[in-house]
């Protein structure tokens, strides 16, 4: 498993803070989880991100929908925004 350096995580958190309030934000975490904010990235603070209307892709091709998800930002590996 590739480790994400501390400076890269800090950079990703900085990007997330700029995307706060935006829709279609994607966050990947350690373990292969992908969180897509169908709603919006509601808040980024205290090393946590809160997204609403989340589609969560789980390892093994499983997907679940949740109304709210809190993500530990120490575990993020990538951040993006869809169309």
ABEGO torsion letter per residue (X at the ends): XBBBBAAAAAAAAAAAAAABGBBGBBBBBBGGBBBBBABBBABBBGGBBBBBGBBBBBBGGBBBBBABBBBBAAABABBBBBX
